[in-house]
Amino acid sequence: MLKIMGGNIFQAGALVADVTLIGGYFSDSAWVKYSNVDPEVYYDDTNDVREVHDYYDPSLGSKVYRSGEETGLTYGYVTDDYDDKSSSYFGTLHDQFLASYDSDSGDSGETIFKKYGSEIDIVGIHVGRYGSS
């Protein structure tokens, strides 16, 4: 399934890109081409920004962090990996990871990361909840 999407992408209130194409096989998110976005992530609040070191899939059982608009910095452990999950909009999303951290409405889209010294490694994007966890 492939859909053309119109939509602006903003970072810190500034327009940085437009979504032009998405596919619903692995994610309900979209990658966008950019030229004016710094590889940085808010770590705990707007005054604590960390450089991105790398990105990869986390290991089952590994500790991961998420810094959300609503719940702030939380952590948990990867409880499931490479699993298929049903999405009402996209159908089946493949190779999804689940983690045990707390989240709330408004946290969707936040970066899931692991610590790497004073930098971070991106390991995912927070989508929402399955069940009560």
C-alpha distance (Angstrom), angle and dihedral (degrees) to the residues before:
residue distance angle dihedral
M1 . . .
L2 3.79 . .
K3 3.77 125.8 .
I4 3.76 132.7 -175.4
M5 3.80 109.9 -129.5
G6 3.75 128.6 -164.5
G7 3.73 115.9 -158.4
N8 3.73 144.0 118.1
I9 3.80 123.5 -111.1
F10 3.79 116.2 -146.5
Q11 3.79 132.2 -169.3
A12 3.80 117.8 -168.1
G13 3.81 89.3 -15.8
A14 3.82 95.7 -53.5
L15 3.81 122.7 114.7
V16 3.82 107.3 -117.6
A17 3.83 106.2 163.4
D18 3.80 148.9 -16.6
V19 3.81 126.6 -117.0
T20 3.79 107.4 -124.1
L21 3.81 104.3 163.5
I22 3.81 137.0 17.6
G23 3.77 135.3 176.4
G24 3.79 122.7 -156.8
Y25 3.78 101.7 -144.4
F26 3.80 105.3 97.5
S27 3.78 106.4 8.2
D28 3.77 148.5 15.5
S29 3.80 88.1 -133.6
A30 3.78 134.1 80.1
W31 3.79 134.9 -135.8
V32 3.77 114.6 -134.4
K33 3.79 132.5 -163.0
Y34 3.76 111.6 -114.8
S35 3.76 140.5 175.5
N36 3.79 104.2 177.1
V37 3.81 104.9 48.2
D38 3.80 121.5 104.9
P39 3.83 116.3 -135.4
E40 3.80 91.8 -117.1
V41 3.80 134.9 120.8
Y42 3.79 130.8 -157.9
Y43 3.79 103.7 -110.1
D44 3.80 105.1 -171.0
D45 3.79 106.4 -20.4
T46 3.79 139.9 -15.5
N47 3.81 91.0 -75.5
D48 3.82 94.4 56.8
V49 3.80 112.3 64.1
R50 3.82 120.4 167.8
E51 3.79 130.1 -157.2
V52 3.81 117.1 -118.2
H53 3.82 112.5 -117.3
D54 3.83 101.4 179.8
Y55 3.81 145.0 -33.0
Y56 3.82 131.2 -129.3
D57 3.82 144.0 134.1
P58 3.82 113.1 -73.7
S59 3.80 123.3 -123.3
L60 3.80 121.7 -108.4
G61 3.81 107.7 -92.1
S62 3.81 95.0 18.0
K63 3.81 121.3 137.0
V64 3.82 114.1 -108.7
Y65 3.81 132.7 -177.7
R66 3.77 133.9 -147.1
S67 3.78 128.4 -170.4
G68 3.80 110.7 -157.5
E69 3.77 135.4 -175.6
E70 3.79 92.0 -125.4
T71 3.81 105.6 32.1
G72 3.81 103.1 27.2
L73 3.80 120.9 -146.9
T74 3.81 113.8 -4.5
Y75 3.78 134.1 159.8
G76 3.77 139.3 -159.0
Y77 3.77 142.2 153.9
V78 3.79 131.6 -87.9
T79 3.81 104.5 -104.1
D80 3.81 100.9 174.7
D81 3.79 133.7 20.7
Y82 3.81 137.4 -165.6
D83 3.82 91.0 5.6
D84 3.82 127.7 154.2
K85 3.82 114.7 -122.2
S86 3.78 129.3 -173.1
S87 3.80 119.0 -121.1
S88 3.81 120.7 -168.1
Y89 3.80 90.4 -143.2
F90 3.81 104.2 33.8
G91 3.80 101.7 29.5
T92 3.79 114.0 -136.2
L93 3.81 116.6 5.4
H94 3.78 111.1 -157.2
D95 3.83 131.6 -146.2
Q96 3.80 95.7 17.1
F97 3.82 123.4 168.0
L98 3.81 125.6 -144.2
A99 3.80 126.4 -155.9
S100 3.81 134.6 -174.0
Y101 3.84 100.8 -127.4
D102 3.82 123.4 123.3
S103 3.80 120.0 -104.0
D104 3.79 139.8 167.2
S105 3.79 139.8 -160.9
G106 3.80 108.0 -65.7
D107 3.82 94.7 37.9
S108 3.81 95.6 92.8
G109 3.79 114.2 121.2
E110 3.79 94.7 29.0
T111 3.78 118.9 139.5
I112 3.80 118.5 -103.0
F113 3.79 109.2 -148.6
K114 3.78 148.5 165.1
K115 3.79 123.5 -135.4
Y116 3.79 118.2 -104.9
G117 3.81 106.3 -179.7
S118 3.81 105.7 -70.6
E119 3.82 90.6 -20.6
I120 3.80 131.8 66.8
D121 3.80 137.7 -126.7
I122 3.81 114.3 -141.5
V123 3.81 112.9 -131.1
G124 3.80 102.1 165.5
I125 3.78 152.7 -31.8
H126 3.80 122.8 -97.3
V127 3.80 110.1 -116.4
G128 3.80 105.9 171.1
R129 3.75 140.8 -88.1
Y130 3.76 136.4 -45.3
G131 3.77 110.3 -158.6
S132 3.79 117.0 -31.6
S133 3.81 98.7 -37.7
